[in-house]
Amino acid sequence: MARSDDEYDYLFKVVLIGDAGVGKSNLLSRFTRNEFSLESKSTIGVEFATRSIQCEGKIIKAQIWDTAGQERYRAITSAYYRGAVGALLVYDITKKDSFDNVQRWLKELKDHADANIVIMLVGNKSDLQHLKAVTTDDASAFAESNGLSFIETSALDNSNVEEAFRSILSEIYRLGSKKALEKGSTSNFAPNATQTIVINPPADEGKTEKAKCC
Amino acid sequence: MTTTGYVDAELIYDPLPKQLHGRAIGNAREHMSLKPIPSTNVERCSSETKPQKFAPNFFSAFWANYIVSPAREHLFPKRRASESDEKTEVRGVKQLYLTENGAPESAVFNNSPNNGHTTLKTPRKLLRSRIPNVTSQALKMDLLLLDEYPNRDILRRTVWNGCCSKNRAQVWRMLLDIEPLDYEIRTSALKARRTEYREHMKLLSDFTPHWSAQNQAEENSSGVHLRDELLATPDQGPVNISSLDSNDAEGWAKRSRTWTKILRQIELDLPRTHPDTPIFHVAEIRNIMRRILFLYSILNPGKSYMQGMNEILTPLVVVFVNDQMVVTREISIEDFLMMHSVHDCIGTEHLEDAEADAFWAFTRIVSLVEDNFISDQPGILRRISRLEQIVRKVDPALAAYLLDIGVEFLQFAYRWLNCLLMRELPFQLVIRVWDALLGEEDGISDLHVYLCAALIVRFSEQLQNMDFEEAILLLQRLPTEGWNISDVDEILSQAHMWKETLRLESVSFQGQRKQS
């Protein structure tokens, strides 16, 4: 039981979504345990892991839920979006299909998640440059037109994984003062608000959005 | 001792068969003395050995190693048909039986000098009546399978305690209605099922060019992408593959997209199926799984391939392929899982038989929980809520605690139910669990939920000292690696007991309501 993890100022629930096989589980294991496996088992239902990071002197604990990618699961996974304040929408840079489906995943978030959810588009498997089927420009333009932040990562060679998670967490933190992080806005899937969640709107920090985080 | 015996009243039933001669007893492999064939003599099947990415030759790879050179067949003599084998098997059982009962052989069996057949001297009834006295489970099962028409309930009750590997395949086939109980038609009916599967495969093979070529052309030219045909397809009845028209271009265009999509998902999941277990890296095993999952999906569009089905298929493939191996001694499940090749131990025809058995067994098992796999998965949701009710009843403190720390059953039990605990227990224990689940009429569909309850309650004390995160992390990776049969037996009997108790309670509750 890792007691060191217990002290934190903020707890954010983040979901990982995207087509099957794009590398969601490996992004999660890379970020939370620094592990990667080429042949990890497929995710059935949801899996959960946490990690705390420092951001502007505050400890932010990320509670990350990894979901199954097969579309036939969507009906059931939608229940997992409730209470999520961030979503990493992952596609595989070598699979055009997985990028085309981003639109569908966005719609799903729109239908099931909080309207203020922070979404980051993540093009994973950037180590496979020679097989690249989705250009950085295309993805970047798409992200911009949809108001998403965007990053390319590789869970395999550990590039940008840390950055992706830190960036979305700090963005959630910065928006925290304005948006849906009031006390008690917990979901079915977050721990009992009164006992373990501490989500205080950062009262004085509302104006410091430009401050470099992490 | 040999002519009198404890007679269990419930064991006296239907007219008694007369003779015991020449009966095949499961696959009594230990009585065989075929030597393994050196690999140098055998021409290798063409197939991939590494997990393959979706590649242009993908469609041809699909058929790899289903149809292989018949030249190898002579290397694998047919196993069961020979009469002398059967006699050896009967003698083996007799020996076991007599050791068990301490009686001289002549007291129970006649060895006819005329035809060499062994017949039963003791009235059949008495032999049957002693079945409950037999302490060896394996022997008990052997005797049951010798019966002309084994009683299904007794078969179930016997397998509930665990089946030995030499009988398991046959017993599972019988309990899953693939092989009839009636001895007279067992062989022919099983053969018919296997032929039917081969015919399906042949049709699928003939149709492959219609859909695979079409799809590739489409992908290459116009960037039309495959998406969501499955999601958009309303639940449909079974497809009759033989009624598909090879000239129906429009139909094939549509089918092509859906089928390719299914195949891709299967292809994606195969390397992720027990990746740490050598046998699932064996090309023949992967090919079997690919074909079964694909054929199942196109025959059952309403509940076609869903992640997790691959896991449900694995115990079946293991049991049926292991059953068909030509080896000098029985291979334990543990040893089978560690094999890096099956090629030297099994011929094409036997591999196909195993594949057919696994296909029908898979179809049957999925049909038992089919509401788990139709759109929106109402079966899973219903069972999760049932699981929660059971835990509330049998361990109210745990249920209350989980609620208190914010753990929901949906967060961890989804996978337990979707994969029938494949991910939560060591593989060989799952096989044992399935013996028991098949040993109940509604084992897979209902007892399994109680089993999940018994599993979580095993960790009750630990869980009640944990916070939300620790609890979820424990529940999604239960520390069962070190478990053995006795742990599983414990949760199985616990589950069974709760099931009976809660059933009785609900009956008496209904009774009270009627009275009032």
Chai-1 contact restraints between the chains, C-beta under 6 A:
chainA,res_idxA,chainB,res_idxB,connection_type,confidence,min_distance_angstrom,max_distance_angstrom,comment,restraint_id
A,M1,B,E470,contact,1.0,0.0,6.0,A-B,restraint_1
A,A20,B,L268,contact,1.0,0.0,6.0,A-B,restraint_2
A,G21,B,L268,contact,1.0,0.0,6.0,A-B,restraint_3
A,E39,B,P271,contact,1.0,0.0,6.0,A-B,restraint_4
A,E39,B,P275,contact,1.0,0.0,6.0,A-B,restraint_5
A,K41,B,R272,contact,1.0,0.0,6.0,A-B,restraint_6
A,S42,B,D269,contact,1.0,0.0,6.0,A-B,restraint_7
A,S42,B,R272,contact,1.0,0.0,6.0,A-B,restraint_8
A,S42,B,Q307,contact,1.0,0.0,6.0,A-B,restraint_9
A,I44,B,G308,contact,1.0,0.0,6.0,A-B,restraint_10
A,I44,B,R415,contact,1.0,0.0,6.0,A-B,restraint_11
A,I44,B,N418,contact,1.0,0.0,6.0,A-B,restraint_12
A,I44,B,C419,contact,1.0,0.0,6.0,A-B,restraint_13
A,G45,B,Y414,contact,1.0,0.0,6.0,A-B,restraint_14
A,G45,B,R415,contact,1.0,0.0,6.0,A-B,restraint_15
A,E47,B,Q476,contact,1.0,0.0,6.0,A-B,restraint_16
A,F48,B,I472,contact,1.0,0.0,6.0,A-B,restraint_17
A,T50,B,E469,contact,1.0,0.0,6.0,A-B,restraint_18
A,A68,B,Q307,contact,1.0,0.0,6.0,A-B,restraint_19
A,Q70,B,Q307,contact,1.0,0.0,6.0,A-B,restraint_20
A,E71,B,L231,contact,1.0,0.0,6.0,A-B,restraint_21
A,R72,B,M306,contact,1.0,0.0,6.0,A-B,restraint_22
A,A75,B,D376,contact,1.0,0.0,6.0,A-B,restraint_23
A,I76,B,Q377,contact,1.0,0.0,6.0,A-B,restraint_24
A,D97,B,H225,contact,1.0,0.0,6.0,A-B,restraint_25
A,D100,B,H225,contact,1.0,0.0,6.0,A-B,restraint_26
A,P191,B,G406,contact,1.0,0.0,6.0,A-B,restraint_27
A,P191,B,F468,contact,1.0,0.0,6.0,A-B,restraint_28
A,N192,B,G406,contact,1.0,0.0,6.0,A-B,restraint_29
